[in-house]
Amino acid sequence: MVAVRPQRRLARGKGKGAWPPAARTQSEGVTLGPSARGRRLDQALVEAFPALSRARLQALIRQGHVRVDGRTAKASARMSGGERIQLTLPAAEPALPEPEDLPLSVLFQDRDLLVLDKAPGMVVHPAAGHRRGTLVNALLHHVGDLQGVGGSLRPGLVHRLDKDTSGCLVVAKNDAALRGLQASFKTRQVQKTYLALVHGQPPEQGHIETAYGRHPRHRQRFTSRLTEGKPARTAFRVLERLHGAALLEVDLLTGRTHQIRVHLAEAGHPLLGDVLYGGTRKGDARVRAVQTTLGRQALHAWRLAFPHPRTGARRAFEAKVPADLRSALEALRPVRP
């Protein structure tokens, strides 16, 4: 590990916390120890500033915000040990999306992250055709202590939900929280449990493990019917059997795009209302009426658990079943005398 001597932090924002403390220009100096000898500058800085990613540090070096003994240097420059490093972290630039006063349901919030109950029909991130009205627009309006990630005053999206999927979503407020959450997702320390209303009567429980990737002909779709691809694993069990349908509890063991929708559809049990993967083409008149009223794929991110990126304590959250999905379930339950 690169040894660094005691350092004095300058230009702090309000409150105390890990570097970087706030969305404003900051400067910090460190002196590299002997163990930095022979290492690249960017490698040495990763150890000296653990809250910043190597890519972020390389960008700061390119932009001239890192000085070695008073001079700029390349990321590949080899250190001898004993160099004085001065790093300036520029104030976060305003995010391109505009803040909008949109309703948000917040399950939890602290200085590092938020856990939200995303409403169905809300796009998570601005994109072509969805420049306004997104979750990011809403967060920029509601979150007053957003420190920003990657040098921009924007929230850190660790994972996403499809526009018409409701439920739990965690968002980072700063670079350190984003990196911690990303590490937890990568090492499978995050538990994601969904509720899925599907066509037909699947077995009581099942485990689906396949290769996974983009569909070779329909580029907006994904498929598990491949000989090669990324591994994808989904587990499910039946919670309730209904008229022409079943309510499943689904554990997402890997996080591929559209994974639950694809795995269940290609197992013969597509989600009610899933236009992309054939859900709207199945079911009798009663089931078709229910999914027409629902107007979206019947998928809800029910529960989310992960270690907190600052404390390491495991936190668990649950998003209530939304009203439209509750109505669909009630409409498909057996008619009582």
C-alpha positions as CSV (number, residue, x, y, z in Angstrom):
1,M,0.0,0.0,0.0
2,V,1.3,3.5,-0.8
3,A,2.2,5.3,2.5
4,V,1.0,8.9,2.8
5,R,1.9,11.3,5.5
6,P,-0.7,13.2,7.6
7,Q,-2.5,15.6,5.4
8,R,-4.5,18.8,5.9
9,R,-7.7,19.1,4.0
10,L,-8.7,22.4,2.5
11,A,-11.8,24.1,1.2
12,R,-14.2,21.8,2.9
13,G,-18.0,22.1,2.4
14,K,-20.5,22.1,5.2
15,G,-20.3,19.2,7.6
16,K,-17.7,16.5,8.1
17,G,-17.2,13.4,6.0
18,A,-15.0,11.4,3.8
19,W,-13.2,13.0,0.9
20,P,-14.8,14.5,-1.2
21,P,-17.0,16.3,1.3
22,A,-19.1,18.6,-0.9
23,A,-19.8,19.8,-4.5
24,R,-17.3,22.6,-4.6
25,T,-13.6,23.1,-5.5
26,Q,-11.4,21.3,-3.1
27,S,-7.6,20.8,-2.8
28,E,-5.6,18.2,-1.0
29,G,-1.9,17.5,-0.7
30,V,-0.1,14.2,0.1
31,T,3.4,13.1,0.2
32,L,4.0,9.6,-1.2
33,G,5.9,7.1,0.9
34,P,8.8,4.8,-0.2
35,S,6.3,2.0,-1.2
36,A,5.3,4.2,-4.2
37,R,8.7,3.6,-5.8
38,G,8.3,2.3,-9.4
39,R,4.5,2.7,-9.5
40,R,2.6,4.7,-12.0
41,L,1.2,8.0,-10.8
42,D,-2.4,7.0,-11.3
43,Q,-1.8,3.7,-9.4
44,A,-0.3,5.6,-6.5
45,L,-3.2,8.1,-6.4
46,V,-5.8,5.3,-6.2
47,E,-4.2,4.3,-2.8
48,A,-3.9,7.9,-1.7
49,F,-7.4,8.9,-2.6
50,P,-9.6,5.8,-2.3
51,A,-12.9,7.6,-2.7
52,L,-12.0,8.4,-6.3
53,S,-11.9,5.8,-9.1
54,R,-8.8,5.3,-11.2
55,A,-10.7,6.5,-14.3
56,R,-11.7,9.7,-12.4
57,L,-8.1,10.3,-11.3
58,Q,-6.7,9.7,-14.8
59,A,-9.2,12.3,-16.1
60,L,-8.0,14.8,-13.4
61,I,-4.4,14.1,-14.4
62,R,-5.2,14.8,-18.1
63,Q,-7.0,18.0,-17.2
64,G,-4.0,19.3,-15.2
65,H,-5.5,19.1,-11.8
66,V,-2.7,16.9,-10.4
67,R,0.7,18.3,-9.8
68,V,3.8,16.3,-8.8
69,D,6.4,18.4,-7.0
70,G,4.7,21.5,-8.5
71,R,4.5,20.2,-12.0
72,T,1.9,18.4,-14.1
73,A,2.7,14.8,-15.1
74,K,1.3,12.0,-17.1
75,A,-0.7,9.1,-15.5
76,S,2.0,6.7,-16.7
77,A,4.9,8.7,-15.0
78,R,6.8,6.4,-12.6
79,M,7.1,7.6,-9.0
80,S,10.3,7.4,-6.9
81,G,8.6,7.9,-3.5
82,G,8.7,11.1,-1.5
83,E,7.0,13.2,-4.2
84,R,4.6,15.9,-3.1
85,I,1.2,15.5,-4.8
86,Q,-1.3,18.3,-5.0
87,L,-4.7,17.3,-6.2
88,T,-7.5,19.8,-7.0
89,L,-11.0,18.5,-7.3
90,P,-13.0,21.0,-9.4
91,A,-16.5,21.9,-8.3
92,A,-19.1,19.5,-9.9
93,E,-20.4,20.9,-13.1
94,P,-24.2,21.4,-13.4
95,A,-25.9,18.3,-14.7
96,L,-27.4,18.5,-18.2
97,P,-30.9,17.3,-17.2
98,E,-33.0,20.1,-15.7
99,P,-34.4,19.7,-12.2
100,E,-38.2,19.1,-12.2
101,D,-40.6,19.1,-9.3
102,L,-41.9,15.6,-9.8
103,P,-43.3,13.3,-7.1
104,L,-40.9,10.9,-5.5
105,S,-41.5,8.1,-3.0
106,V,-38.4,7.9,-0.7
107,L,-38.0,4.8,1.4
108,F,-34.7,5.8,2.9
109,Q,-32.2,8.7,2.7
110,D,-28.9,9.6,4.3
111,R,-25.8,11.6,3.3
112,D,-24.6,8.9,1.0
113,L,-27.6,7.4,-0.8
114,L,-31.4,7.2,-1.3
115,V,-33.6,4.2,-1.7
116,L,-36.7,5.0,-3.8
117,D,-40.0,3.3,-4.7
118,K,-40.1,4.1,-8.4
119,A,-43.5,4.6,-9.8
120,P,-44.5,2.6,-12.9
121,G,-44.3,4.7,-16.1
122,M,-41.3,6.8,-15.0
123,V,-38.1,6.6,-17.1
124,V,-35.0,6.4,-14.9
125,H,-32.5,8.4,-17.0
126,P,-32.9,11.1,-19.7
127,A,-32.4,9.7,-23.2
128,A,-33.7,10.3,-26.7
129,G,-37.4,10.8,-26.5
130,H,-37.3,11.2,-22.7
131,R,-35.4,14.4,-21.9
132,R,-37.9,15.5,-19.2
133,G,-40.0,13.8,-16.6
134,T,-37.4,11.2,-15.6
135,L,-36.3,10.1,-12.2
136,V,-33.0,12.0,-12.6
137,N,-34.9,15.2,-13.3
138,A,-36.9,14.6,-10.1
139,L,-33.8,13.8,-8.0
140,L,-32.0,17.0,-9.1
141,H,-34.9,19.0,-7.7
142,H,-35.5,17.1,-4.5
143,V,-32.0,16.2,-3.3
144,G,-30.4,19.2,-1.6
145,D,-27.2,17.5,-0.5
146,L,-26.3,15.9,-3.8
147,Q,-22.4,15.9,-4.1
148,G,-22.3,14.5,-7.6
149,V,-20.4,11.7,-9.2
150,G,-17.8,11.7,-11.9
151,G,-17.3,15.5,-11.8
152,S,-21.0,16.3,-12.6
153,L,-23.7,17.3,-10.2
154,R,-25.9,14.3,-10.9
155,P,-27.0,11.2,-8.9
156,G,-25.1,7.9,-9.2
157,L,-27.3,5.3,-10.8
158,V,-26.0,1.9,-9.6
159,H,-28.8,-0.1,-11.3
160,R,-31.9,0.7,-13.3
161,L,-35.5,-0.4,-13.7
162,D,-37.4,-0.5,-16.9
163,K,-39.8,2.4,-17.5
164,D,-42.9,0.2,-16.6
165,T,-41.3,-1.7,-13.7
166,S,-42.1,-0.3,-10.3
167,G,-40.3,-0.7,-7.0
168,C,-37.0,-0.4,-5.1
169,L,-34.1,1.5,-6.6
170,V,-30.9,2.7,-4.8
171,V,-29.1,5.9,-5.9
172,A,-25.7,7.2,-4.8
173,K,-25.2,10.8,-3.8
174,N,-21.4,10.9,-4.1
175,D,-18.5,9.1,-5.8
176,A,-17.5,7.1,-2.7
177,A,-21.0,5.7,-2.2
178,L,-21.3,4.9,-5.9
179,R,-18.0,2.9,-5.9
180,G,-19.1,1.0,-2.8
181,L,-22.5,0.1,-4.2
182,Q,-21.0,-0.9,-7.5
183,A,-18.6,-3.2,-5.7
184,S,-21.5,-4.8,-3.8
185,F,-23.4,-5.4,-7.0
186,K,-20.3,-6.8,-8.7
187,T,-19.6,-9.3,-5.9
188,R,-23.2,-10.4,-5.6
189,Q,-23.8,-8.9,-2.1
190,V,-27.0,-7.3,-3.2
191,Q,-30.3,-9.2,-2.9
192,K,-33.0,-8.2,-5.4
193,T,-36.4,-9.8,-5.1
194,Y,-39.3,-9.1,-7.5
195,L,-43.0,-9.9,-7.8
196,A,-44.0,-11.1,-11.3
197,L,-47.5,-11.8,-12.5
198,V,-47.2,-14.3,-15.3
199,H,-49.4,-16.2,-17.8
200,G,-50.2,-19.9,-17.1
201,Q,-49.3,-22.2,-14.3
202,P,-45.5,-22.6,-13.8
203,P,-44.1,-25.3,-11.5
204,E,-44.0,-24.5,-7.7
205,Q,-40.4,-23.3,-8.0
206,G,-37.7,-23.2,-10.5
207,H,-34.1,-22.2,-11.3
208,I,-33.2,-20.8,-14.7
209,E,-29.6,-20.7,-15.7
210,T,-28.6,-19.8,-19.3
211,A,-26.3,-17.9,-21.6
212,Y,-27.6,-14.4,-22.2
213,G,-27.3,-11.6,-24.7
214,R,-28.8,-9.3,-27.3
215,H,-31.2,-10.9,-29.8
216,P,-29.3,-11.5,-33.1
217,R,-32.2,-10.1,-35.2
218,H,-34.4,-8.0,-32.9
219,R,-31.8,-5.6,-31.5
220,Q,-34.2,-4.1,-28.9
221,R,-34.7,-7.5,-27.4
222,F,-32.6,-9.9,-25.4
223,T,-32.6,-13.7,-25.4
224,S,-31.3,-16.7,-23.5
225,R,-31.4,-18.9,-26.6
226,L,-27.8,-18.6,-27.4
227,T,-24.9,-20.9,-27.4
228,E,-22.5,-18.3,-26.1
229,G,-23.2,-15.2,-23.9
230,K,-23.0,-13.8,-20.4
231,P,-24.3,-16.1,-17.6
232,A,-27.8,-15.3,-16.3
233,R,-29.5,-16.9,-13.3
234,T,-33.0,-16.5,-12.1
235,A,-34.9,-18.3,-9.3
236,F,-38.6,-18.3,-8.6
237,R,-41.4,-19.8,-6.6
238,V,-45.1,-19.5,-6.8
239,L,-46.8,-17.3,-4.2
240,E,-50.4,-17.5,-5.5
241,R,-52.2,-19.3,-8.3
242,L,-54.8,-17.2,-10.1
243,H,-57.2,-17.5,-13.0
244,G,-55.0,-18.2,-16.0
245,A,-52.0,-16.7,-14.2
246,A,-49.7,-17.0,-11.2
247,L,-47.9,-14.6,-8.9
248,L,-44.2,-15.4,-8.5
249,E,-41.5,-14.3,-6.1
250,V,-38.4,-14.0,-8.2
251,D,-34.8,-13.7,-7.0
252,L,-32.6,-12.0,-9.6
253,L,-29.2,-13.7,-9.1
254,T,-27.5,-11.8,-12.0
255,G,-28.6,-8.4,-13.3
256,R,-28.9,-8.6,-17.0
257,T,-31.1,-6.2,-19.0
258,H,-34.7,-7.6,-19.2
259,Q,-33.5,-10.8,-17.5
260,I,-36.7,-11.7,-15.6
261,R,-38.9,-10.8,-18.6
262,V,-36.8,-12.9,-21.0
263,H,-36.3,-15.9,-18.7
264,L,-40.0,-16.3,-17.8
265,A,-41.2,-15.6,-21.4
266,E,-38.8,-18.2,-22.9
267,A,-39.9,-20.6,-20.2
268,G,-43.4,-20.3,-21.5
269,H,-44.7,-17.9,-18.9
270,P,-44.4,-14.2,-20.0
271,L,-45.4,-11.4,-17.8
272,L,-48.9,-10.1,-18.2
273,G,-48.8,-6.9,-20.3
274,D,-45.3,-7.4,-21.6
275,V,-45.6,-6.2,-25.2
276,L,-41.9,-6.8,-26.1
277,Y,-41.8,-10.4,-25.0
278,G,-45.2,-11.7,-26.0
279,G,-47.2,-11.3,-22.9
280,T,-50.1,-9.4,-24.5
281,R,-50.7,-12.3,-27.0
282,K,-51.7,-14.8,-24.4
283,G,-54.6,-15.5,-22.1
284,D,-58.4,-15.7,-22.3
285,A,-60.8,-12.8,-22.3
286,R,-60.6,-12.3,-18.6
287,V,-56.8,-12.2,-18.5
288,R,-56.7,-10.0,-21.6
289,A,-59.0,-7.5,-19.9
290,V,-56.9,-7.4,-16.8
291,Q,-53.6,-6.8,-18.7
292,T,-55.3,-4.1,-20.8
293,T,-56.4,-2.3,-17.7
294,L,-52.9,-2.8,-16.2
295,G,-51.3,-1.2,-19.2
296,R,-47.7,-2.3,-18.4
297,Q,-45.6,-5.4,-17.7
298,A,-46.6,-6.9,-14.4
299,L,-43.2,-6.6,-12.6
300,H,-42.4,-5.0,-9.3
301,A,-39.0,-4.7,-7.6
302,W,-40.4,-5.8,-4.2
303,R,-37.3,-6.1,-1.9
304,L,-33.8,-4.8,-2.0
305,A,-31.0,-5.6,0.5
306,F,-27.3,-4.5,0.4
307,P,-24.4,-3.5,2.7
308,H,-24.3,0.2,3.3
309,P,-21.2,1.6,1.4
310,R,-20.0,3.7,4.4
311,T,-20.8,1.5,7.4
312,G,-21.0,-2.0,5.9
313,A,-24.2,-2.6,7.9
314,R,-26.7,-4.6,5.9
315,R,-29.8,-2.7,5.1
316,A,-33.1,-4.1,3.7
317,F,-36.0,-2.3,2.1
318,E,-39.4,-3.2,0.8
319,A,-41.7,-1.3,-1.7
320,K,-45.4,-1.9,-1.3
321,V,-47.3,-3.5,-4.1
322,P,-48.6,-0.7,-6.2
323,A,-52.3,-0.1,-6.6
324,D,-52.5,-1.2,-10.3
325,L,-50.9,-4.5,-9.6
326,R,-53.1,-5.1,-6.5
327,S,-56.1,-4.5,-8.7
328,A,-54.9,-7.0,-11.3
329,L,-54.4,-9.6,-8.6
330,E,-57.8,-9.1,-7.2
331,A,-59.4,-9.3,-10.6
332,L,-57.8,-12.7,-11.3
333,R,-58.6,-14.3,-7.9
334,P,-61.3,-16.9,-7.8
335,V,-64.8,-15.4,-7.6
336,R,-66.2,-16.0,-4.1
337,P,-69.9,-17.1,-3.7
